[in-house]
């Protein structure tokens, strides 16, 4: 069916993987005639790509659905993503939702649209977890200055606190050749930097007999690609060979994001993580040994079941002892169907928030120390399109956020800058090199 002249709007919650997939979904709408408009505009179809990592993700998803319904009560409202796969009936009961599509179905939305009329009853189309096997390629474009390239989907780890394997299925990927072709499309659209994303990118190659190092070596040779940045990679999958490749590469940025989740071995065991604090420390120390200027980001969860005050303090002290750059702290949220619910020790919700705040405070301290260490150095920054109070920002190779007066001609440009000082907002003031 031809939908020429019709308008579609999209909203993404959650991870970078969702952003890459939303762009691909939006592309399928364009192919059948839709014009893409901003989400706060009146549209004929609204598509909400949801997140369900936490209760807050579920709540945010519901609020966005209600916003779409309020903007145009006559519009078709379609909800996709992890929340839809995990709790389709719950999503379907939100007033105004016409269609709920699961993990596989979301890539074929135009097939289900019909005449765009509001449904009398919500249509729910999902695939059982055991049958989620296909891999759908995706990369983001038209949304941000940098492109998120999906290289892997699903997860085989089944950590006790996490629902993602139940929402996305088993780990799978396309082969190296086809993944590089997707990256090439991004470069052809004018992107200078690509960020690799997935549920567990270090697991790349598991379904094709290849590995993540193979992919990095191939992408590094892609003509026209100036920057390649790694997404989150499990510490047990970050091999020495990958760190060494980054250390000598002119394309792969010195930036690592290593999820930890807890600095207590007892809690890591309860979480069913596949590494110890000893292995994690060795990964951080190896990075600092051969890529000393690298940015190292860390995920950590506060207040998970079983985390006594003693175990939290162990975790905090462990993180404080590491030469890392920033923490992404999350407050533990119970998720139905997870094994963590069987762990007896429960942390009071307010105490979870207090522990999260302690991690945030530590993060601010670590980030400032990392920035201060690089004041006076000369680096190259890629400048973003976003404008804020006549200012714009960019990121250096090692992910230092710099700020300059807004100049449209700088958007998506690489500039050599000298880092001068840390501004009150935490960004770094720079001067351009001649």
Phi, psi and omega in degrees: 000143180264122180252033182303131179091347177280155184244139178231141179234149187228145177224133182243130172248151172093222196277171177297330177300318177298321179299316181296321183287324177299320178299319179293319177298316178299324177298324179292330176290318180298324181296335180255016169109352182291148167260135178273132177235167178293154185294333180274008175262164178285125182230165176274332179222133173244131178242122179248117178265109193266165175238149179220028181294324180227170174299326179296325177297316177299314182297316180298321179298316180297320180295321180292322177301314181297325178296318179297316180298321180292323182293321177210095182301340181269353183285152173281130181246121184240128181246128181230181175099190188297319179300319180294321180288321185281320185226062185299321181293320178297316178296319182296340180272357176287126184300130177100348180284127180266326187213138176239119183241140183275191187302319181274323186291334186297339181275002181231034186303315181306332180296334185260356191291317183065224185271008177069012179281150177302138180278143177291323174228148183295131175270129180241123181227107178225161178249139178301146184309315183297339183259004177276097186231338184284152178249132180244119181289156181194147166208150183273145176203149178083357183253316186224172181288331179251151183256133175266119181256118177286126180240352185197154178219159177076172182205140180255007190276326178051053174299148191295338184262356196247142179255355188303317178301330179281339180267329187242352176084195185287159179294134181201161181199167170274173180279172183301314184302312182290327179292321176295324177298322177294319177298323180297323178298321179296316178298320180295337176277001175100006180283133178266337181231133176242136177249124180282133182222159180173183175283320182211078191296332179294345179275002181307138177098350183300326182263359181232004179074023178241193175210171185296325179296321176304315182295314181299317180297322180289316180294326180300333182268000184292120182295131178095345179277118183266330182220135174233126183238134180281140170278196181295130180228132182299138183301327179287346179256355177274091183280159178305323182297326179289315179299318180295322177297316178298321184297331183250000184277144174264355183249316182281122186287147178284074186212120180237142173235109186247107176295131177252308180077321172201143175265019176246126180296327178297318180288322176302322178293316178297327179284346184065037174284160189255032179203167177248170176295330178296314178296318181299315179300319180298323178296314180296317181294324178294319177299312182296331180291316186247348173227066190301332183270005185294146171277133177234110177263150186224134171266139177214143180249131181256132171082025177294159179303133181096350183276090175291170178302322179298314182291324176297316181296322175301315181296313180299313181296322179298312180295321179296332182278348184268146176272075179252173187254328184196149175248141168251102187263131180240141175275129182302137180227126179296134178238127182299140178090355181268153182290339182298335181295340181274351180284125192291321186285118179252136179265131177306141185301318179295324178292324175302316180294321178298317180293322176301316181296324177297320177294320179297318178298319178295321179299315180299320178296315181295317183294318179297319179297321179294316179296314182300326180298335186252002176298134182097348180275158176256128181222176177247129181245142172258122188267138185271164182279336185298139179244133180222110179050051178063020176241158173222161180229165177215173179236135176285177178306316182262033166065031171276128183274115182252157185228136178218163173301143184296129175222112186304327182291348179274344185302128180062029178245148175264129181228141177279124185226153173254127181283121188260305186199162178270126181280164179303331180276001178096345176283173183248129175282142183225165168234143182282141175275142181294000000 
